[in-house]
Amino acid sequence: MNITPQEIAETLAMVSEQNLDLRTITMGISLNSCADEDLDRMCQKVYDRITRQAEHLVAVAEDLEREYGIPIANKRVSVTPIAQIAACTSAQDLTPLAHTLDRAAETLGIDFLGGFSALVHKGLGDADRRLIASIPRGAGHHVARLFLGKRRLYARRASTWTPSLLMARNRARSRSPHHRHSVLRCR
């Protein structure tokens, strides 16, 4: 593929005159291996896995910015929905997992870490209920997401979560009463 001088000039103009940037670079991390019956141990496994897997994300993004001359506006990490791994623990308050995600995001210097969420499109399981109940306590800077099929509900402050969560709960209850998560090995 040949790149013409005109295409190079157009790209340079987009970056310098039209403020072209890459909106986001996102790394996905599976936390299935972090499931554990002990909540404190699970939090440590989650923190270690995220910080180990994404430790070079910001540096690589900055290298790409320098190499191509195009700024990357957001560096993000997306993880397995926490309710899936929380199914292994009997802890009622899952707030420590929210704080673990926040701490990992701060350590990495990233803009967003998503995954304090529950898949409720086929109904609510016990871990989903515990996670939803933990959202107001785990608020901090963390942004909670609930996935409803292809629809996402975003909430940013505890005061705005209640309507979103009620909608999510009611929508989930109106669908299939049988909610199944994939089976995880609890360690």
C-alpha positions as CSV (number, residue, x, y, z in Angstrom):
1,M,0.0,0.0,0.0
2,N,1.4,3.3,-1.1
3,I,0.7,6.4,0.9
4,T,0.7,9.6,-1.2
5,P,2.2,12.9,-0.1
6,Q,-1.4,14.3,-0.3
7,E,-2.6,11.7,2.2
8,I,0.3,12.6,4.6
9,A,-0.6,16.3,4.3
10,E,-4.3,15.6,5.0
11,T,-3.4,13.6,8.1
12,L,-1.0,16.3,9.4
13,A,-3.7,18.9,8.8
14,M,-6.3,16.7,10.7
15,V,-3.9,16.5,13.7
16,S,-2.7,20.1,13.8
17,E,-5.7,22.0,12.6
18,Q,-8.7,19.8,13.4
19,N,-7.4,18.4,16.7
20,L,-7.7,14.7,15.6
21,D,-7.0,12.3,18.4
22,L,-7.7,8.7,19.1
23,R,-10.5,8.7,21.6
24,T,-9.6,5.6,23.5
25,I,-7.2,2.7,23.8
26,T,-8.8,-0.2,25.9
27,M,-7.2,-3.3,27.3
28,G,-9.5,-6.2,28.2
29,I,-8.5,-8.4,31.2
30,S,-10.2,-11.7,32.3
31,L,-10.5,-12.0,36.0
32,N,-11.9,-15.5,36.0
33,S,-8.7,-16.9,37.6
34,C,-9.1,-14.4,40.5
35,A,-12.3,-16.0,41.9
36,D,-11.9,-17.0,45.5
37,E,-14.0,-17.8,48.5
38,D,-12.1,-15.4,50.6
39,L,-12.9,-11.8,49.7
40,D,-9.6,-10.3,50.8
41,R,-7.7,-12.9,48.9
42,M,-9.9,-12.2,45.8
43,C,-9.2,-8.5,46.1
44,Q,-5.5,-9.0,46.2
45,K,-5.6,-11.4,43.2
46,V,-7.7,-8.9,41.2
47,Y,-5.3,-6.0,42.0
48,D,-2.2,-8.1,41.2
49,R,-3.7,-9.4,37.9
50,I,-4.8,-6.0,36.7
51,T,-1.6,-4.1,37.6
52,R,0.6,-6.9,36.2
53,Q,-1.3,-7.3,32.9
54,A,-1.7,-3.5,32.2
55,E,1.5,-2.2,33.8
56,H,2.8,-1.0,30.4
57,L,-0.5,0.2,28.9
58,V,0.1,4.0,29.5
59,A,3.7,3.8,28.4
60,V,2.7,2.0,25.2
61,A,0.0,4.5,24.5
62,E,2.4,7.4,25.0
63,D,4.9,5.7,22.7
64,L,2.2,5.4,20.1
65,E,1.3,9.0,20.5
66,R,5.0,10.0,19.9
67,E,5.5,7.6,17.1
68,Y,2.4,8.6,15.1
69,G,1.9,12.1,16.4
70,I,-1.7,11.5,17.3
71,P,-2.8,12.0,20.9
72,I,-4.7,9.3,22.7
73,A,-7.4,10.9,24.8
74,N,-8.2,8.0,27.2
75,K,-6.4,4.9,28.4
76,R,-8.9,2.3,29.7
77,V,-9.1,-1.2,31.1
78,S,-12.2,-3.3,31.0
79,V,-12.4,-6.4,33.2
80,T,-14.7,-9.4,33.6
81,P,-18.0,-8.3,35.3
82,I,-17.2,-8.5,39.0
83,A,-20.5,-10.3,39.8
84,Q,-19.2,-13.3,38.0
85,I,-16.2,-13.8,40.2
86,A,-18.0,-12.6,43.3
87,A,-20.3,-15.7,42.9
88,C,-17.5,-17.6,44.7
89,T,-17.6,-15.7,47.9
90,S,-20.4,-15.5,50.4
91,A,-19.5,-11.9,51.4
92,Q,-22.5,-9.6,51.3
93,D,-20.6,-6.4,50.9
94,L,-18.6,-6.3,47.7
95,T,-17.4,-2.8,48.2
96,P,-13.8,-3.9,48.7
97,L,-13.8,-5.1,45.1
98,A,-14.9,-1.6,43.9
99,H,-12.1,0.0,46.0
100,T,-9.6,-2.6,44.6
101,L,-10.6,-1.5,41.0
102,D,-10.2,2.1,41.9
103,R,-6.8,1.5,43.5
104,A,-5.6,-0.5,40.5
105,A,-6.7,2.3,38.1
106,E,-4.9,4.9,40.3
107,T,-1.7,2.8,40.4
108,L,-1.8,2.4,36.6
109,G,-2.5,6.0,35.9
110,I,-5.4,5.1,33.5
111,D,-8.6,7.2,32.9
112,F,-11.2,4.5,33.3
113,L,-11.4,0.9,34.7
114,G,-14.8,-0.7,33.9
115,G,-16.1,-3.9,35.3
116,F,-17.8,-3.3,38.7
117,S,-20.9,-4.7,36.9
118,A,-23.4,-7.5,36.6
119,L,-24.8,-9.3,33.6
120,V,-28.5,-9.2,34.3
121,H,-30.1,-9.7,30.9
122,K,-31.3,-13.1,31.8
123,G,-32.2,-12.4,35.4
124,L,-30.5,-11.6,38.7
125,G,-28.4,-14.1,40.6
126,D,-27.3,-13.9,44.2
127,A,-23.9,-12.3,43.3
128,D,-25.7,-9.8,41.1
129,R,-27.9,-8.7,43.9
130,R,-25.0,-8.4,46.3
131,L,-23.1,-6.3,43.8
132,I,-26.0,-4.0,43.1
133,A,-26.5,-3.6,46.9
134,S,-22.9,-2.6,47.2
135,I,-22.9,0.1,44.6
136,P,-23.9,3.0,46.8
137,R,-21.3,2.1,49.4
138,G,-18.5,1.6,46.8
139,A,-19.2,4.8,44.9
140,G,-16.0,6.7,45.3
141,H,-14.7,7.8,41.9
142,H,-15.8,4.5,40.4
143,V,-18.3,4.4,37.6
144,A,-20.7,1.5,37.9
145,R,-22.1,-0.2,34.8
146,L,-25.0,-2.6,34.5
147,F,-25.4,-4.4,31.3
148,L,-28.8,-5.2,30.0
149,G,-28.4,-7.2,26.9
150,K,-27.0,-4.7,24.4
151,R,-28.1,-1.8,26.5
152,R,-25.9,-0.2,29.1
153,L,-26.9,1.9,32.0
154,Y,-24.3,4.3,33.3
155,A,-24.4,5.8,36.7
156,R,-21.9,8.3,38.2
157,R,-23.3,9.3,41.6
158,A,-25.1,7.4,44.3
159,S,-28.0,9.8,43.9
160,T,-28.5,8.8,40.2
161,W,-28.0,5.1,40.8
162,T,-31.4,4.3,42.4
163,P,-33.6,5.0,39.3
164,S,-31.1,3.2,37.0
165,L,-30.9,0.2,39.3
166,L,-34.7,0.0,39.7
167,M,-35.1,0.0,36.0
168,A,-32.4,-2.7,35.7
169,R,-33.9,-4.8,38.4
170,N,-37.5,-4.5,37.0
171,R,-36.3,-5.2,33.4
172,A,-34.3,-8.3,34.6
173,R,-37.3,-9.6,36.6
174,S,-39.6,-9.3,33.6
175,R,-37.3,-11.5,31.6
176,S,-36.2,-15.1,32.2
177,P,-36.3,-16.1,35.9
178,H,-33.5,-18.5,35.3
179,H,-30.1,-16.7,35.6
180,R,-27.0,-18.7,34.9
181,H,-23.4,-17.6,35.2
182,S,-20.7,-19.8,33.7
183,V,-19.2,-22.0,36.4
184,L,-16.0,-20.7,38.0
185,R,-13.6,-22.7,40.1
186,C,-13.3,-21.0,43.5
187,R,-9.8,-21.1,44.8
